Amino acid sequence: MPRLRPTGLSFALGLALTLPTFGDDAPKAAAPAEPAPAAPAAGPVSFLKDVAPIFVQNCIACHNPKKSESKYVMTTFAQLAKGGQQGDGITLEPGDPDASFLVELIRPDGSPRMPYKQDPLPADKVALIERWVKEGGKYDGGAPTEDWTAVLRKNTPIVIPEAYPVPVAITALAFSPDNTVIAASGYHELTLWKTADGALDRRLNGLAERVYEVAFSPDGKWMATASGDPGQFGSVKLWLAEPTGGGKPVRDLLESIDCVFAVAFSPDSKLLAAAGADRAIRIWEVESGKELAVIEDHADWILDIAFSPDGKRLVSASRDKTSKVFDVAKKESLVTFPGHGQTVYTVAFHPDGKNVFSGGEDNLIRIWGPDNDGKQVGQIGGFGGPVFRLQFTPDGKEILACGSDKTVRVFNAESKAAVRALAGHTDWVYSFAISPDGKTVASGSWDGEVRLWNLADGKLEKTILAAPGYKPAANVQAAAK
């Protein structure tokens, strides 16, 4: 499913919300209005209150411990002040912004100007940072070696609107164990909707900005979520599931410095695996929460993971243009499949465990054998764009896939022949879910729409705009004034 960097579409009412895109061919959101200039601080400029949010939005994605462009890490004040390979000693020059290399880089005529290959910082933000440096460039947190991004995140209140001013992209979907509720990604929350009438059932908050995946354990006891604030934070949470969907959070399994994109339970529900932008696969024992393994073998973000039917192997899809199979017990890579030649977004084992099906930026599902040196043995085409997610039906007879061609396609798992197309979305379909009984498919798109389909005949049963309280007519009228 679509899981990459943000465009910068702003949530109304001053609520920052960004949506994911996938590259130069991604649909472009309308450019947001330029934020109003920040009001001058009444007293001295605060690093944490005034300056840190600017750095988080514009700098941290490229200057963190995992990705330190020009060998410059900004996530602790000690490192920020020291500078990178282009700096010469203290880069701030407290008290003298004209001598500060940091200030030079963010000015419109900076060389090189930062943020690199992006629009320059607004004049009011540059002026605020200059004023902070002139006032001494002080850190108003704790120790200079602490991760100030974590301090900022914990001290910044998250306001989830009672009524959404705009819909949000649906990046994750899952049916409750009893089929009565569909869980959808929201803004710092999961929204749960009744499949019978499409009414909002409840909302589960406490999550990062975007929920990239939600999964229920095969035994129906647990729910796991993967979420993140792009370039800043990632989280894996384990919940005690109720029959009708997510219940109470049990533990935070992971907090990372960037998004977590995927979670998957083992077939016996005893293990949980997760992966994301830090390029690592982590495996936990579900009951105890004990971390059993950290596997680092990819060169770029890991966008999807799936266990084999016997639970002994794990397969991954990555932005490094490969898919890999790992031995769960030995924690080692067994085979690499480079056949896509472009980003691999989604992956799954065939129910018999003999072949792997992977989909990606090359508009294909490729079929390959992990036991024959990763050689390709077939493929499925007919897509009008990248393939973001694929999944087998519970009985293993059909495989479904969705992508940027706004359609969920159904294929015979044995013959690979097209069976039907679930068409009608007006924007990219990011994710879909198949009900545990195999009768219903839920698909979610960029425009916040969730559609429920009868899998047997492909007929649309219901459409849900998964944005609590959103009133399209009222928002259109407000925008026209």
N, C-alpha and C positions, 0 to 999 in steps of 0.2 A: 504494500500500500504506500501512498505517497508519504514520505517521512523526512524530507530534507529541509533545506534552509528557508527562512521566512521571506515574505515579500515586503512587509511593512504596512499592511492594511490595518488601519486603526479601528479599534473598538470605539464606539461612540461614548459620550459622557465622560471623556477623558480616560477611559479604561484601555490600556495598551493591549492589543490583540494582534498577533501576526499569524499568517497562514502559510503552510508549506508549499514550495514549488520544487520542480525537479530539474531545472536547467534552462537553457536559453529558449527552448520550445514550450515551456510551461505557460499556461494561461496567465496573463498579467492582470493583477488586481488593479482597480482604480487607484491612482496615486493619492495618498492621504494628504489632507490639508496640513500645512506646516504648523506645528505646535506654536502656541502663543509664547513669546519670549518669557523666560523665567523671571519671576519677580526678584529684584535684588534682595539679597539677604539683609535682614535688619542689622545684624552685627557682622562679625567676621564670617567669611565664607567657610562652610563646613565641608570637609572632604566627604564624609559618609552621606550627608544629607544632600549636598549640592553637586559635588564633582563626581563621586563614585557612580551614580546612575548614568552619567554621560559616558564614562569609560565602559560600563557594562553593556550599554546599547551599541557602542561603536568600536570597541577595542578588544574586549576580552576573548571573543571568538577566535582571534588569531594570536593572542598573547597569553596563553595559559600553559600550565605544566606539560600538557599533552601536545600542544601545538604552539611552539614558541618561535614565531616568525622573527628573523634577525636575532635569534637567541634572546628575545626580550619577553620576560614573564612579568605580568602586571598584577597578579592575584594576591601578592603580599606587598605592603607598602615599602618594605626594605628593597625588594626587587624592582618595584616601580621607580623608586628614586635613583637606583643605581644605573639603570639603563641597560641596553643590549649591546650587540657588537658594533652598532653605529654610534653608540654613545661614547663619551670620553669622561669617565668618572661620574660625578653626580650630574644627572641630566636635568634636574629640576632648577638648580640655581635659585634657591629660595630667596625672595626679595628682589630678584631682577628678571622679570619675564622676558626681556629682550635678549638676555644671555642664555635663557633656558632652551635646551635642545628639544625638550618635550613641547614647549609652546611653539617653537619654530615649525615643528612637524605638523601641527594642527591648524596653523594659519593658512589662508587660501593660497598664498604663494610659497608654501613650504616645499622643501626639496629633500627627499620625496614627501609629498603631502599625504597625510593620514586623515581618515581611513583610506587605505590604498585602493585605488580603482573604484571608489565610491564617491558620492557627492560630498563636498566639504562640510564640515560641521557648521551649523548656523552661527551667525556672527555673535548672537547673545551667549551661546555656549562657549565659544572661544573666549569671549570677554570675561565670562565667569571664571574659567580656568586661569586666565591671565591674572585676574584679581586675586585668586587663591594663592598663586605663586608669589605675587607681589606682597601679600600679607604674611609670607613665610612658608607657604607650602606645607602646613602642618597636618599631621594625622591625628584625628580626634577619636580613634578607636582604642584598642588595647595595645598589645605588643606589636611592633612593626612587622614581626614575622608571622602574625596570624593571617589566615585567609580572609581578607576583608570582604570578598564577594559573599562568603557564607554569613558573615556578620550582617551585611546589608540585606541579604535575603531573609534572614530570621527576624530582622527589625522592620521589614517593610510589610505593612498590612495588605492582605489580599481582599479586595472587595468583589464579590461575585454578585452581579445584579439580580434582583428578584425577577425582573423581566429583561430579557436580552434585547438590546437595541438593534442588533443585526444577527443573522444566523452565523454559525461557525461551521467550518469544514468538518465533515464526519470522517475521522481518521481511525476509529475503532468501533467495532460492533460485536456483541455476543448475546446469544439467547440464554435466559436463565435455565437451570436444569429441568424445570417443568414446562418450558415453552411459553409461559404466560407473560413474560416480560422481555423486552429487548433493551440491553444496556448500550448507550451511545456516548461517545466522547463529547465533552462540553468544555467550557472555559474554567479551568481549575476544578473540574468536577466530572462525574459521570451522571448522565440523566437516564432514568429508567422509565420506559413507556410500555403501557399495557398493549399486548398484541391483539386483544379482542376488539378494542375500540380506539386505540391510538392515543388514549389519554395519558397525561403525565402521572406516573405512579409515585416517584420520589427522586430525590437528588442526593448524591454522595459526594461530599467535597473533601478538601484536605489533600488534593492532588496538585501536581505541577501544572503549568499553563496548558500544555497539550497532552492529552492521553493518546498514546500511539497504539496501545494494544491492551485489551482486556480478555482474560481467558478463565474459564471454569475448569476445575479438575475433572477428569473422567468420572470420579465417584461422586461428583456434585457437592463435595464438602467445602471446597476452597475456591476462592477467586483471587486472581493476581492481576495487577495493573502495572504497565510500563508507561512512564510519563516524563516530561522534561520541559525546561525553559531553554530554548535553543541557544547554544553557546555558553550557557551559564550553569545548568543544574539538571540532574536526572535522578529518577527515583523508581524503585521497585517496591511495591507494597503487597503484602499478603493479607487477605480478608477471609473471615469465616463466612461462607456463603449461606444464604437462606435458600429454600426451594425456589423462591420467587426472585432470586437475584442477590446482589451484593448485600452483605450484612455489616458486621463490625470489622474494623481493621485490627489485625492481630499483631503485626510487626512490620517495621520498615527494614527490608532486607538489604537495601542498597541506597546510598546517596552518592552521586558521582558529579563530575564537573561539566557534564554535557548530557544530552538526551539519551534515554534508554528507549529503544524502538521495538523490542520484541520480548515476549515471555512465552514459555511453553511448559506444560506439565508432561511428565513421563506417563506412559499408558497406565501404569499402576498407581498413579497419583502420589508417589512417594518422593519424587524429585521435581524441582522447578529450575528451569534454565532461563537466563536473560542475557541480552546483548544490546549494544548500542554504539554510540559515537566514540567511545573510548577503545573500540576495536577488540574488546575482551568478551569472552563467553564465561559466565559464572553459573555454577550449579550449586543449589542448596538442598539440604534435606528438609522437606516440607514441615514435618511434625516439630522438629527442634529448631529450625531456622539456621542450623549450622552450615556454614559455607564449606563445600566439599572440594571445589576446584575453581581455578581461574585459568582459562586457556587463552593464550594470546598468539594467534598465528595469522591474522589478517592484517593487511597494510592500510585498511581504511574502514569506515563505518560498517558495522554489521546491521543489516536491515531486517533480517528474518531468520528464525531458527525453528527446527522441528525435530522431534524424536522419531526414531524408527519404530515400527510396530512392536518390536520386542524390547524397546527401551535401552538397548545396548549401544546404539549409535546416535549421533546428533548431527544434523546437516545445517549449514548456514548459507546465507546469501549476503553478498557484500558489495559495497561501492567500489571495491578494488577490482571488480569485473570477474570475480571468481565465486564459485560455490565450493564448500569443503565438507567432508565427512570426518567426524571425530569419533574415537573410541571413548565412551563415557567413563569406563572404569580406569583405563590407562591414561586418560587425559591427553591423548596425542592425536595428531592429524593422520588420517589413513589415506586420503586421496583428495586431489584438487581437480575441479572441472573448470577450465578457462574458456569454454566454448562460446559463451555469449559475446565476449569481446567488449562488452559494455556493462554498465551497472546491472547487478542482479538484485531484484527487489523482493522476490518471493520464492519459497522452496518447500517441498513436501516429499516424503517417501510415499511410494505406491503402497497400498494396504498389504501387499504380499512381501514388502521389504526388499524386493530385488532391484528396483530402479528408483531413481530420483527424478522428480519433475521440477524444473526451475523456470522462472519467468523473469524477463527483464526489459531493459531499454531497447533491445533489438526487435521488439514486437513479436516475440516468439516464446512458446513454452518448449524447452529442450528436455529431452528424456535421455538419461545417461545411467550407466551402471557403476555403482561404487565398488563392485567386486571384479570389474574388468578394466582396471586402471582408469576409470572415469571416462571411458569412451562413449560418445554419443550413439544412441541406438534408435533415435527417432525424434520427431518434433511435431508440434501443433501450431499452425499458422491461422491466418484469417483475422488477425487483430489489426485495428486501425491506429495503433499507437502502443506505447509501453504497457507491459503487463505488470500490475501492481500487487495482485494477490491471487493465489490459487488455493484450492482446497478440494479434497475428495468428500463425497457424500458418506454418511455413516455406514452404508452397505458396501461402499467401495466400487459401485458400478458406474458412477459418473464423476467427472472432475469439472469444477467450475472455476472460472477466472474472470477478473475484471481489470479495467485500465482506463486509459485516457480517451478511449473511443466511446465512453459514456454508456457502456453496455456490460452486462454480466453474461458470459457465454457458457453454455453447457455442452460437454463432450462425453461421448462414450469412453469410459476408461480403458476398455479393451481394444476397440477398433480405432479410437481417436477421432471418430467421425463427429461432426457437429450435430447436436441434437436439437437445440433451440437457442434463441437469444432473448434475454430479458432486457428489452429496450424501452426507453422512455425518459431516462434521466436527461437533463439538459446541460449537464456539466460532468467533469471527470468523476468517475466512480472510484473512490479511494479504497473502500473496504466492503466486505460482505460477510455474512455469517449464515450458517445452515443450522436450522433448529435440530435439537437432539433426536427428534423423531424422523428427521429427513424430509418433512413435508413442506417446509416453508423456508424461503431465502429472504434475508434482509440485506438490502444494499444501501450504501451511504455515499453521498457525493459532496463535492466542493461547496455547493450552495446550501448545505445544511439539511438536505432532504434525505429521509429514510423511506425506502419503498419495501413493502412486503409482497412477495410473489408466491404463488402456488407452484412448487417445483414440478409437479406432474404435468401440468399443461402450460406453464409459463404465464398464466394470467395474473395481472396486478390485482392484489386484494386490498391494499391500503397504502396511503401516503401520509407520512408524519413529518412535519417540519420540526426537527428536534432542537428547538430553541425556546426554552421555557418563557412564556409570557410575551413572545414576540408577536407584534401586530403589524403585518406588512402595510396595510392601508394607512394606519396612523403614522408610520415611519416615512412613507412616501409623501404624505401631506406635510409632515414636519420639514422634510428636506426641500420641499417646493417653496416654503416661506422664506 
